[in-house]
Amino acid sequence: MMVADVIANPLSNFTWWRYDNNIRTPVSSLIRHQIDSTDLQTILQINVSHSRDYGKYAVELENSVGSEMLVFELTAKCELYIFGYFPYVVLLLYVVIFIIRGLHIL
């Protein structure tokens, strides 16, 4: 979820963009994306179902005074599942205990 909170007078119009190989595409034309906006906030919710969904997104804020662009980068988060690496965790724990005992901390 990407959120932009804005304080602007006059109020801004929001336009969300997706960049793919430096080609800008309006997010409103993409299927797996939802945009919710109020006068002072806009939220882009992305339902990631493919690696193509990761990348650079931007929201353009525009009113009669001017415009600004806020850029976001959506990346994948890798998690380490400790139970899948149980033998390594136990070995690491023994090494840490050995070092601490060697330093006479325990």
CORGIVEN-V584519 format. One record per residue. N is the residue number from 1. RES is the residue in three letters. PSI is psi in whole degrees, -180 to 180 (999 if undefined). D_FIRST is the distance of its C-alpha to the first C-alpha in whole Angstrom. Layout:
((N;RES;PSI;D_FIRST) (N;RES;PSI;D_FIRST))
This chain:
((1;MET;132;0) (2;MET;130;4) (3;VAL;135;7) (4;ALA;118;10) (5;ASP;134;13) (6;VAL;140;16) (7;ILE;113;20) (8;ALA;142;22) (9;ASN;112;26) (10;PRO;164;26) (11;LEU;151;22) (12;SER;154;20) (13;ASN;143;19) (14;PHE;137;16) (15;THR;122;15) (16;TRP;140;13) (17;TRP;150;14) (18;ARG;130;14) (19;TYR;127;17) (20;ASP;111;19) (21;ASN;44;22) (22;ASN;17;22) (23;ILE;123;22) (24;ARG;125;19) (25;THR;134;18) (26;PRO;133;17) (27;VAL;-29;13) (28;SER;-20;15) (29;SER;-1;18) (30;LEU;143;15) (31;ILE;-45;15) (32;ARG;25;12) (33;HIS;143;10) (34;GLN;133;10) (35;ILE;128;10) (36;ASP;125;11) (37;SER;146;13) (38;THR;-170;16) (39;ASP;-32;18) (40;LEU;7;17) (41;GLN;145;13) (42;THR;140;10) (43;ILE;131;7) (44;LEU;119;6) (45;GLN;125;5) (46;ILE;125;6) (47;ASN;94;9) (48;VAL;121;11) (49;SER;-3;14) (50;HIS;155;16) (51;SER;-22;16) (52;ARG;-21;16) (53;ASP;-20;12) (54;TYR;154;12) (55;GLY;-157;13) (56;LYS;131;13) (57;TYR;155;11) (58;ALA;150;12) (59;VAL;131;13) (60;GLU;126;16) (61;LEU;124;18) (62;GLU;133;21) (63;ASN;-172;24) (64;SER;-16;28) (65;VAL;-33;28) (66;GLY;-161;26) (67;SER;156;22) (68;GLU;156;20) (69;MET;128;17) (70;LEU;131;14) (71;VAL;137;13) (72;PHE;150;10) (73;GLU;119;11) (74;LEU;118;9) (75;THR;161;12) (76;ALA;144;13) (77;LYS;122;14) (78;CYS;134;17) (79;GLU;141;19) (80;LEU;120;22) (81;TYR;106;24) (82;ILE;-38;27) (83;PHE;-30;29) (84;GLY;-18;29) (85;TYR;31;31) (86;PHE;-47;33) (87;PRO;-37;36) (88;TYR;-37;34) (89;VAL;-43;33) (90;VAL;-45;37) (91;LEU;-45;38) (92;LEU;-41;36) (93;LEU;-44;37) (94;TYR;-41;40) (95;VAL;-44;40) (96;VAL;-45;39) (97;ILE;-42;41) (98;PHE;-44;44) (99;ILE;-45;43) (100;ILE;-42;43) (101;ARG;-35;46) (102;GLY;-29;47) (103;LEU;3;46) (104;HIS;36;48) (105;ILE;-32;45) (106;LEU;999;45))
